[in-house]
Structure formats: structure tokens, C-alpha cells
Amino acid sequence: MASTNPGNFANRPTEEVREIAAKGGHASHGGSHQTSEPGRNPDGTFTKGSEVARELGAKGGHIAQEHREENQAIEEAGRNPDGTFKKGSELAHKLGAQGGHAAHEGA
């Protein structure tokens, strides 16, 4: 038996489904999107030589550098980039011993 739920697209006429899909496509691809932000084109991209593009690009570069520094600190502390311990890591030994002592204190 077919559902009568209006939210079920299978129960709607094909043309109605196409119209709804087109609205979503226009919204996601900037069909009628207009922006008045300085340094941006109407489609949201940056204008050539835009100060906004330069500032945001620099901000992204700084954030990327911070992440590289954080990952380097983790690696130097005896961990791999994925957070696991390096083989023979002094940090792994130290934290394993702490965990073992804590487990025996609670028992």
C-alpha cells in the first residue's frame, strides 16, 4: 500500500519534484545569490587583487602553521601524528606506569 505522506517524494507528481530539486540546485550553486560584500564577485568568489582574499588567505596560512607546530610537538613528545605512541616511547612507558599505579591504588 502506498504511503500518503506528503514528505515522501515518491508520492508527488514528477514535475513538482523537479521544481523542488531545481530550487535546491539554484540555492546551492548561487543561481540568484547576490552579495554586496566588498572584494567579492556576485557569485561569492573573490575579485582579483581583493584585500579580503589576501587577509583570509593569510589567516588560513597562520592556522595551517599552528597545526604543523602542534603536530611537531606531539611527535617530539613520543607520539605519532595519529596520536598513537611511537615504538619505545618514553612517554608511553611513563603513562603506562602511571595507569598501572592508579589501577592498583583503586583496588
C-alpha positions in Angstrom: 0.0 0.0 0.0 1.4 3.4 -1.0 2.1 5.9 1.7 0.1 9.2 1.7 2.9 11.1 3.5 3.4 14.4 1.5 7.0 14.4 2.5 7.6 11.3 0.6 8.7 12.4 -2.9 7.6 9.1 -4.4 4.0 10.2 -3.8 4.4 13.6 -5.6 4.0 14.4 -9.2 7.3 14.2 -11.2 7.0 17.9 -12.3 6.6 19.0 -8.6 9.7 17.0 -7.6 11.7 18.6 -10.5 10.7 22.1 -9.4 11.7 21.4 -5.8 15.0 19.9 -7.0 15.7 22.9 -9.2 15.2 25.3 -6.3 17.8 23.4 -4.3 20.2 23.4 -7.2 19.8 27.2 -7.7 20.3 27.8 -4.0 23.4 25.7 -3.7 25.0 27.0 -6.9 24.3 30.6 -6.4 21.6 30.8 -9.0 20.2 34.1 -7.8 22.7 34.7 -5.0 23.8 38.3 -4.9 26.4 39.6 -2.4 27.3 43.2 -1.7 30.4 42.3 0.2 33.4 44.4 -0.8 36.2 42.4 -2.5 33.8 39.7 -3.7 32.0 38.9 -7.0 28.2 38.4 -7.1 28.8 34.6 -7.0 30.7 34.9 -3.8 34.2 34.4 -5.3 36.9 37.0 -4.6 37.6 39.8 -7.0 41.1 39.9 -8.5 43.6 41.6 -6.1 41.0 41.6 -3.3 42.2 42.7 0.1 39.6 40.4 1.7 41.1 37.4 -0.2 44.6 38.4 0.9 43.5 38.7 4.6 41.6 35.4 4.6 44.4 33.6 2.8 46.9 34.8 5.4 44.6 33.8 8.2 44.4 30.3 6.7 48.2 30.1 6.4 48.6 31.0 10.0 46.2 28.4 11.1 47.9 25.8 9.0 51.3 26.7 10.5 49.8 26.4 14.0 48.6 22.9 13.2 52.0 21.9 11.8 53.6 23.2 15.1 51.1 21.3 17.2 51.8 18.1 15.3 55.5 18.5 15.6 55.2 19.0 19.4 53.1 15.8 19.6 55.7 13.9 17.5 58.5 15.2 19.7 56.6 14.1 22.8 56.8 10.4 21.7 53.5 10.2 19.7 52.8 9.6 16.1 50.7 12.1 14.1 47.6 9.9 14.7 48.0 10.1 18.4 49.4 6.6 19.0 52.7 6.1 20.8 56.0 5.7 18.9 57.7 2.3 19.5 59.9 2.5 22.6 58.5 5.9 23.5 59.5 7.2 27.0 56.1 8.9 27.2 54.3 5.6 26.6 56.4 4.0 29.4 55.7 6.9 31.8 51.9 7.0 31.1 51.6 3.2 31.2 53.3 3.1 34.6 51.0 5.9 35.9 48.0 4.0 34.7 49.2 0.8 36.3 49.8 2.6 39.7 46.4 4.3 39.5 44.7 0.9 38.8 46.3 -0.7 41.9 45.5 2.2 44.2 41.8 1.9 43.5 41.8 -1.9 44.1 
